[in-house]
Amino acid sequence: MKPHDIRKRAEARSTPAPLTAVIPAPVSARATVPCALPGACRLPPAPDPMLWLAAALVLLLNLPFGFWRAGTRRLSAPWFVSVHAPVPLAIGVRFALGLGFHWSTLPVFVAAFFGGQWLGGRLRTRRALPSQVEAPPAAPALPE
C-alpha cells in the first residue's frame, strides 16, 4: 500500500458525514438543515386537540375530589380515597377519547390531575365562611 493511500483513508475516517434533518416546508418542496447532534433535529409531534380536551376533562373531573380532599384530615382514609379515586376515571377518559397511554402525554395529564386537586382545594378554602375558619390559637400570657 502506498503512503498517499494510507493518508486518504485516514482523512476519510476522521471527517464524519454531516448530519442533516428534513424539515417540512409549507409547500411541497423540502429543505435539509445541518444538525449538530444526532437526534436533536427530530421535531416533536404536533399537539393533538384531543390531548387538550382530555386534560381539561381530567382537570374538571378532579375539582370535586380536590374539594372533598381539602375537608378531610391529611393522610386519613378519606384523604387517600379522594386522591386516588379519580385515577381510574382519568384513565377511562384517556381511553374513551382514544388516546391510550404514551409517555410523552404523561406530564400534561399529571399537571391536569394535580391542578384539578389543587383548584378544588382552593375552592373549598375560598368558599369557607369566616365563622367556619378556625381562629389561630391565642398567644400565652407572659408572666409579670
N, C-alpha and C positions, 0 to 999 in steps of 0.2 A: 504494500500500500504506500502511496506517495505521500509526502508531508502535507501538500496542499489539500489532499483529500481528507486527511485527518482534521485539519483546521476547519474545513467546510462542515464536516459532521459535528464538530464541537460547537460551532456557531449555530447550526440548525437546532441542536438540543438546548442551547442556553436562551434562545429567544422564543418564548411561548407564543402561540397564536392569539391574536386579540379576541377578547370576549365581546360578543355582541348580543343584544336583545331586540326582539321585534316588538315595536310599539304600535298599537293600532292607530291608524290615521283616520281623520273624519271622512276622507274619500277612500276609494278602493286602493290607492297606492299605499305601499308600506315602506317605512324607512328603518334603517338599522342604526343603533346608537352604541358606541363602545361602552362596556360595563367594567367597572373597576374590580368588583368582587364577584365570584361565582354565586349565583342565586340572589344577588342584590337587585337585579333588574327585573325580577318577577313582579308583575303588577298584582295588587290584591284584587280579589274578586269584587265585582260591583255589589253594593249593598242591596239585599233583597227587600222589597217593600213588605213582604210577609214577615220578615225578621222583626221589623219595627212594629208591625201590628201585634205580633205575638208578645213582644217585650212590653208594649203598652197594656195588653190584656193581663200579663203576669203582674205588672205593677198594680193595676186596678184590683186584681184578684187578691193581692196581699194587703190592701188597705184595711179590710175588716179584721184580718188576722193580726195586723200590727196594732190596731185599735184595741183588740182583746188583750194582746200581749202586754200593752202598757198598763193595763189594770190588774195584772197578776204579779205575784211575788217572783222575783228573779230566780231562775233555776228550779222553780217548783214544777210539778207535773203539768198543770195547765199552761205554764210558760213554754215547756217543751212541746206540748201539743200545738200551741198557737204558732210556734216557729216552724215545726216540721209537717203539720197537716197540709199546708198548701204546696208542698213539694210534688206529690203525685198529681195534683191539679195542674201545676205549671208544666210538668212533663206531658200531661194529657193535652194541654193547649198546643204545645210544640208539635206533637204527633197529629193532632186534629188539623192543623194548618199545613201539614206535610213537610215540616222542617226536619224532623228526626233529631239526631244528635250529631253535632260537628264541633270539634274543639275550638274552631275559630269563632263560633257564636256564643261560647260559654261566658266570656266576660260581659256581654250585653245582657244575658239572662240573669247572671248573678247580680249585676247592678240593678236590674229591674226588680228582682226579688227583694233585695235588701232595701232598695229605695221605697218600695211599697210598704215594707215593715216599718221603716223609719217614718214615712209620711203618716201612716196610720197611727203610730205612737204620738206624733206631733199633733194630730187632730184631737186625740184624747186629752192631751195636756192643755191644748188651747181651749177646748170645749169645757173643761172643768171650771166650775164656778169658784169664786174666791172663798166661799164658805166651805167648799169641799177640799180645798187645798190645805194641807196641814201647815200650821204655823211653825216656824223654826223654834226649837226649844229655847226657853229663856236662859240667859246667862246667869250663872250662880252669883249670888250676892257676895261682895267682898267683905271680909271681916274688918271691923273697925278697930 
